[in-house]
Amino acid sequence: PVLVLGAAGSRQNTEYRAELLDACGRNVMDLLPGANDVSRLSPGIYFIRAVSRELSAAGCYKVILNR
């Protein structure tokens, strides 16, 4: 399983990063623009939170991983 952050090849996506949080709010993975391998994670509900200033207004997004 791969989680793609941002549109591939977009110039605006090179300046930010985000965190993948578990349901308790713990950081389980730092996400970078492009493909992020999430195969080691257990199925469940996760949240993406922007770390850089450019996306700080974007909020938090819910992600459901299943197999």
Helices and strands as residue ranges (DSSP letters): E 2-5, G 11-14, E 18-21, E 27-31, E 34-37, E 44-50, G 53-58, E 60-65
